[in-house]
Amino acid sequence: MARGWESKSVQEQIASARLREGENPIRMTAVQIETERKCDSLLLQRTRMLRQIETCGEGRYRQTLQDGLEFLEKQLTDLGWRA
């Protein structure tokens, strides 16, 4: 979860710096904001699942995790995310 918050903080710092420099801030629609939030959430879930797969032994649970990872990546792809 820390990485997600770090990236948000960096984005906020960049936006703040642009405002101070007089640049026009990037305006996002409500749909774009919601899509970004969904993507961030899915990326955090994907990271957690990858860590679980790394520490998991062989077996049915590992296959369940792999299936879940494929599902998350499909959702991310549908939102326009590229690996």
C-alpha positions in Angstrom: 0.0 0.0 0.0 2.9 2.3 0.6 3.8 2.5 -3.1 0.3 3.6 -4.0 0.4 6.4 -1.5 3.9 7.5 -2.5 2.8 7.8 -6.2 -0.3 9.8 -5.1 2.0 12.1 -3.1 4.3 12.6 -6.0 1.4 13.4 -8.3 0.1 15.9 -5.8 3.5 17.5 -5.6 3.8 17.8 -9.3 0.4 19.4 -9.6 1.2 21.8 -6.8 4.5 22.8 -8.5 2.7 23.4 -11.7 0.2 25.7 -10.0 3.0 27.6 -8.4 4.8 28.0 -11.8 1.6 29.3 -13.4 1.0 26.3 -15.6 -2.6 25.2 -16.2 -3.3 22.1 -14.1 -4.6 19.1 -15.8 -8.3 18.8 -15.3 -9.7 15.4 -15.2 -13.4 14.4 -15.6 -15.2 12.4 -12.9 -15.0 9.3 -15.1 -11.2 9.7 -15.6 -10.8 10.2 -11.8 -12.9 7.1 -11.1 -11.0 5.0 -13.7 -7.6 6.1 -12.2 -8.8 5.1 -8.7 -9.9 1.7 -9.9 -6.6 1.2 -11.7 -4.7 2.2 -8.6 -6.7 -0.2 -6.5 -6.2 -3.1 -8.9 -2.5 -2.4 -9.1 -2.2 -2.6 -5.4 -4.1 -5.9 -5.4 -1.9 -7.2 -8.2 1.2 -6.3 -6.2 -0.1 -8.1 -3.1 -1.1 -11.2 -5.2 2.4 -11.3 -6.8 4.0 -11.4 -3.4 1.7 -14.1 -2.2 2.5 -16.2 -5.3 6.3 -15.8 -4.6 5.9 -17.2 -1.1 3.3 -19.8 -1.9 4.2 -23.4 -2.2 3.0 -25.6 -5.1 -0.6 -26.7 -5.2 -4.2 -25.7 -5.7 -3.8 -22.4 -3.7 -1.0 -21.3 -6.0 -3.2 -22.0 -9.0 -6.0 -20.0 -7.4 -3.6 -17.1 -7.0 -2.5 -17.4 -10.6 -6.1 -17.3 -11.8 -6.8 -14.3 -9.6 -3.8 -12.5 -11.1 -5.0 -13.2 -14.6 -8.4 -11.8 -13.6 -6.8 -8.6 -12.2 -4.6 -8.1 -15.3 -7.7 -8.5 -17.5 -9.5 -5.8 -15.6 -6.5 -3.6 -15.8 -6.2 -4.1 -19.5 -9.9 -3.2 -19.9 -9.2 0.1 -18.1 -6.3 0.8 -20.5 -3.3 -0.2 -18.4 -0.3 -1.6 -20.2 2.4 -3.7 -18.5 
